[in-house]
Amino acid sequence: MTTWSEIVGRHSGLVWQTAYRLLGNHADAADCTQDAFLAAVELSRRERVRNWPGLLQQLATRRALDQLRSRANRSRFTGGPPDWTTVVSPNPGPPQEAEAAELAASLRAALSELPDRQAEVFCMRFLSELSYRDIARLLGMSTSAVGVLLHRARGRLREMLSPADAATEAEVSL
């Protein structure tokens, strides 16, 4: 039988990395990791867990998306600008860093607007770099359903992230 300390020791890195890729902030990723493990404890009391890494990664993804939605809601109410310090890169200069931070903040905000399953599949595929087959196994669905959800998520993100007035700007410059 596996103990909790073994489960945490074996999988905490995966869970934290999943949360950090979405949130871009050490403290938020740590909170999300703790929430994911607490949810796993509660779930394991109700039913047997067969795939700890899959369950923990799924819980971390859901908790991180919840935090992103919460951030988006807070910024709507406060009207404040997005947190530009959440994405840190060791190589680019200030203009590139600002651009990357803006893009990351836009992507996080857009992910928080997607339906839960679409956001989960997108994050598992592009942030955790899981295959369609692995995502399907973790979420208990077919690989074609994963493909459909991913297609819808990418289309919706493309709509949300594309400049709304690109055509207007092109006409003005002519």
Secondary structure, DSSP 8 states (H G I E B T S, - for coil): ---HHHHHHHHHHHHHHHHHHHH--HHHHHHHHHHHHHHHHHHHHHS--S-HHHHHHHHHHHHHHHHHHHHHHHHHHH-----GGG---SSS-HHHHHHHHHHHHHHHHHHHHS-HHHHHHHIIIIIS---HHHHHHHHTS-HHHHHHHHHHHHHHHHHHHS-TTHHHHHHHH-
